[in-house]
Amino acid sequence: MIRSGSIRGTLAHIEGETIIGRSPEVVFDFVADERNEPKYNPHMIWAELISGGEIGIGSQLREATQSMGRALEMTIEWTEYERPSRLGSTTRMQSADIHGALTFASLAEGTRMHWSWDVESRCAFKLLTRPHREA
């Protein structure tokens, strides 16, 4: 008997932080509106709000980034919106989902913005095992 199946799992964990010389409220509001990302991320091609209303939990944005010479489109949904301290999201791409959050902490010199994301494969990988004989 040949068994097959698929696996999904975490491919990578991405974590980092930066210090920004502005208040947590200003940084949070700027980052929460993903349409601003092309202003500070040279790889971002475009970003648009696809859900209606004000930005908050459930807001969805569509954007494209330059990756290996071609445009990679994705959809981002805000899953947490705790102004000005935490912004959680799920990003969906053709090959992966990314779940995580940005946190914003006040410092004397401004704001520490920390990100922590788990990248999960959306691709199914076929598993083949050696033939198995039933006793």
N, C-alpha and C positions, 0 to 999 in steps of 0.2 A: 504494500500500500504506500502511495506517495501522499504525504501531507503537504498542504500549502496554506498560506494565510497571509496576513498583512500585519505590519507593526507600525505603530505611531509612537513617537517618543520625543523627549527633549533632545534637540541637537546641540543646543548651546545655551549658556547663561551669559548675559551681557550686563555688566555693571560698571558704573563710573560716576564721576561728579565733576562739577565745575563751579567756580565762584563768579558771581555776576554782581557788579557794583550798583545794584538797584534793590529796592525793597521787595520782599516776597510777594506782595500784592501785584506790583508792576510786572515782575518776572512771570508769575503764575498766569496773569491775564494775557500776556504776550504769547506765552508758550501754548496755552489752552486753545488759542485760535491758530490752528495748524496752517491757516492761510498765510501766516507770517513766516513759516519755516523757510521758504525760498530766500528770504532776506538774510538769514544767517547760516544756511546750509548750502554750500556750493554744489552739492550733488542733487538737490531737490529741483525738479523741473517746473512743477506746478502743483497747486493744492486748491481744492474747492470744497465748500460746505455743501453737502447733499441732503442734509436734513433741515427742516425749517426751524424757525424760532431762534432763541438765544442759545449760546453754547452752554452745555451742561451735561448731566448724565443722559446717555442715549444719543447725544449728538454724533453724527457720522460725517466723516470727511473722506474725500477721494483724492489721491495724490499720486504723483509719479516721481521716481528718483532715477538717476543715471546709475546703472550697474553693469559693469563689464561692457561698456559701449552701447547699451540699449536701455530703453525706458522700462522700468519695472513698476507696474501699477499696483496700488494697494488701497484698502479701505480701513479707516481707523474709526473705532467707536469708543467714546469715553464711558467707562464703566464705573468710575468713581470721580467725584468732583467735589472736593472739600477745600474750597478757597480759604486761605492761600497756601495750604500745606500739602495737599496730596491730589494727584491726578492719575487715575488708573485707566488702562486702555487695553483693548484687543485690536490687533492689526491683522488683517487677513490678506494674504497674497496667494498666488496660484499654488506655490509649493510649500507654504508654511503659515502657521499662525504664531503671533507673538503676543504674550500676555505679560503685563507688568505694570509698573507705576513710576511716576516721577514724584519726588518729595522735595519740598522747599523749606529750608530752615534759615531763620534770621541770624546774621552774623554782624559784628561791628562794621565789617567792610562791605556788607551787602547781603547776598543770598547764596547759600549753598544749594545748588540743584543737583540731586542725586537720582540716577536712573537704575532700574533693576528690571530686566526682562528675560523671560524664558522663551526660546524659539522652539516651536514644536513642528515636526514634519507633518505635512498634510498628504504626502505621497505614500502610496501603498507599495511596499516592497514584498515581492514574492519570496517565500521561504520554501525551500525544498529540503526534505530530510531524506536520509537513506531509506530504501525500501524496508518496511517493517513486516516481519512475519508473525502472524498470530499463532499462539501455541494451541 
